């Protein structure tokens, strides 16, 4: 179990973030049109997992916009923006913002994802959602970088996450 904060208040997070050099846990999440999307669907690509509570918060929205901007320059890489938001809300946000370089996935049917990736918020006002984290995988799903953001209301370290892909 890890501890992060939300606006300075302690929040418990269950599970353990995958460590650098480990194999990423398999997952099946929900994509556009309520279709299943698994880690295997992105085989052979490098993956940036941008994990956050909800796209309807300013910090989460900013992380999606920032990764969308930076993803266009990354060869053989897909940015997966993962939250508990329904796919309809994710698509509406990305469409309204003109974001085409990220793919949104919902974990609303996959509570095991939160535990497997060490982002399960256990208490506080966001209990049941995912803590903010970034996990970067190579083409073979080996973890190159992992960050559990210590303060949920702050953005991840984009430079550190993307540096492993250069």
DRENKOL-198651 format. One record per residue (C-alpha): x, y, z. Coordinates in Angstrom, 3 decimals, padded with zeros to 6 digits, always signed. Example, Ala and Ser with C-alpha at 12.3 -4.5 7.8 and 13.67 -1.06 7.14 Angstrom:
2
> +012.300;-004.500;+007.800 .
> +013.670;-001.060;+007.140 .
//
This chain:
166
> +000.000;+000.000;+000.000 .
> +001.232;+003.486;-000.863 .
> +000.173;+006.875;+000.332 .
> -000.333;+009.962;-001.787 .
> -002.127;+013.206;-001.027 .
> -005.113;+015.041;-002.418 .
> -004.697;+018.770;-001.806 .
> -002.387;+017.916;+001.057 .
> -004.679;+015.352;+002.708 .
> -003.371;+011.751;+002.964 .
> -004.961;+009.171;+000.675 .
> -004.228;+005.422;+000.801 .
> -003.567;+003.668;-002.494 .
> -003.805;-000.136;-002.671 .
> -001.649;-002.320;-004.855 .
> +001.893;-001.843;-006.065 .
> +002.956;+000.139;-009.105 .
> +004.825;-002.124;-011.542 .
> +008.567;-001.616;-011.125 .
> +011.065;-000.687;-013.801 .
> +012.230;-003.830;-015.590 .
> +009.143;-005.861;-014.651 .
> +006.570;-007.245;-017.063 .
> +003.409;-005.117;-017.177 .
> +000.269;-006.872;-015.933 .
> -002.172;-007.835;-018.700 .
> -005.402;-005.871;-018.798 .
> -008.710;-005.602;-020.593 .
> -010.365;-002.186;-020.508 .
> -013.226;-000.545;-022.381 .
> -012.601;+001.450;-025.555 .
> -014.864;+003.454;-027.847 .
> -018.218;+001.856;-028.583 .
> -017.923;-000.230;-025.397 .
> -015.511;-002.631;-027.123 .
> -012.907;-004.446;-025.076 .
> -009.297;-003.379;-025.529 .
> -006.457;-005.374;-024.039 .
> -002.763;-004.783;-023.621 .
> -002.282;-007.374;-026.393 .
> -004.140;-005.069;-028.813 .
> -001.142;-002.739;-028.679 .
> +001.512;-005.455;-029.147 .
> +004.672;-004.288;-030.860 .
> +004.117;-000.654;-029.881 .
> +005.656;+001.317;-027.064 .
> +002.963;+002.399;-024.640 .
> +002.508;+005.355;-022.301 .
> -000.207;+004.599;-019.744 .
> -001.509;+007.948;-018.495 .
> -003.657;+006.861;-015.530 .
> -005.840;+009.357;-013.669 .
> -009.122;+009.755;-011.711 .
> -011.357;+011.575;-014.232 .
> -010.994;+013.633;-017.378 .
> -013.549;+016.029;-015.850 .
> -010.928;+017.554;-013.542 .
> -008.515;+020.295;-014.641 .
> -005.301;+018.389;-013.879 .
> -006.478;+015.202;-015.579 .
> -007.625;+017.143;-018.633 .
> -004.283;+018.923;-018.761 .
> -002.385;+015.612;-018.681 .
> -004.414;+014.309;-021.616 .
> -003.780;+017.510;-023.599 .
> -000.054;+017.480;-022.801 .
> +000.456;+013.833;-023.740 .
> -001.600;+014.407;-026.917 .
> +000.752;+017.244;-027.880 .
> +003.923;+015.304;-027.112 .
> +002.734;+011.961;-028.545 .
> +002.740;+013.181;-032.125 .
> +006.546;+013.139;-032.139 .
> +006.960;+009.643;-030.684 .
> +007.702;+006.842;-033.151 .
> +005.870;+003.532;-032.738 .
> +004.200;+004.757;-029.532 .
> +000.608;+004.891;-028.354 .
> -000.571;+006.980;-025.405 .
> -003.379;+005.280;-023.496 .
> -005.343;+007.640;-021.244 .
> -006.954;+005.447;-018.590 .
> -009.669;+006.573;-016.166 .
> -012.966;+005.444;-014.693 .
> -014.856;+007.793;-017.019 .
> -017.301;+006.129;-019.373 .
> -016.065;+005.889;-022.967 .
> -018.788;+008.340;-024.046 .
> -017.413;+011.071;-021.753 .
> -013.839;+010.321;-022.815 .
> -014.787;+010.555;-026.509 .
> -016.752;+013.753;-025.955 .
> -013.761;+015.372;-024.217 .
> -011.218;+014.300;-026.837 .
> -013.562;+015.316;-029.665 .
> -014.260;+018.754;-028.187 .
> -010.532;+019.302;-027.610 .
> -009.486;+017.964;-031.036 .
> -007.201;+015.361;-029.438 .
> -006.177;+012.692;-031.940 .
> -002.823;+011.422;-030.638 .
> -004.155;+009.643;-027.538 .
> -006.483;+006.706;-027.049 .
> -008.902;+006.736;-024.128 .
> -009.693;+003.575;-022.187 .
> -012.142;+003.142;-019.332 .
> -011.559;+000.920;-016.328 .
> -015.204;+001.012;-015.227 .
> -015.608;-002.760;-015.850 .
> -012.118;-003.691;-014.682 .
> -011.550;-003.046;-010.973 .
> -008.592;-005.441;-011.058 .
> -006.662;-002.923;-013.174 .
> -006.478;-000.498;-010.240 .
> -005.023;-003.187;-007.954 .
> -002.735;-004.722;-010.613 .
> -001.209;-001.328;-011.409 .
> -001.088;-000.079;-007.800 .
> -003.435;+002.867;-008.332 .
> -006.557;+001.835;-006.369 .
> -007.600;+004.806;-004.234 .
> -008.830;+003.185;-001.012 .
> -010.178;+006.142;+000.960 .
> -011.072;+009.812;+000.794 .
> -013.408;+011.550;-001.642 .
> -011.948;+009.753;-004.690 .
> -012.186;+006.228;-003.224 .
> -012.825;+003.708;-006.004 .
> -011.043;+005.749;-008.673 .
> -007.464;+005.487;-009.924 .
> -004.645;+007.562;-008.500 .
> -002.582;+009.607;-010.934 .
> +000.282;+007.589;-012.386 .
> +002.306;+007.129;-015.552 .
> +003.693;+003.769;-016.639 .
> +005.797;+003.552;-019.806 .
> +006.212;+000.188;-021.548 .
> +008.465;-000.950;-024.357 .
> +007.299;-003.002;-027.360 .
> +007.401;-006.170;-025.244 .
> +005.451;-004.699;-022.293 .
> +008.502;-004.335;-020.078 .
> +008.182;-001.354;-017.720 .
> +010.665;+001.379;-018.639 .
> +009.341;+004.036;-016.242 .
> +006.710;+004.213;-013.517 .
> +005.559;+007.174;-011.438 .
> +002.812;+007.285;-008.845 .
> +002.282;+011.048;-008.622 .
> +002.601;+011.949;-004.924 .
> -000.045;+014.709;-005.049 .
> -003.143;+013.747;-007.059 .
> -003.887;+017.375;-007.972 .
> -000.455;+017.788;-009.622 .
> +000.614;+016.727;-013.096 .
> +003.036;+013.858;-013.729 .
> +006.679;+014.346;-014.675 .
> +006.213;+014.333;-018.455 .
> +009.916;+014.794;-019.214 .
> +010.966;+011.774;-017.117 .
> +008.255;+009.602;-018.668 .
> +009.087;+010.508;-022.239 .
> +012.869;+010.513;-021.796 .
> +012.888;+006.683;-021.718 .
> +011.383;+006.648;-025.234 .
> +014.079;+008.740;-026.922 .
//
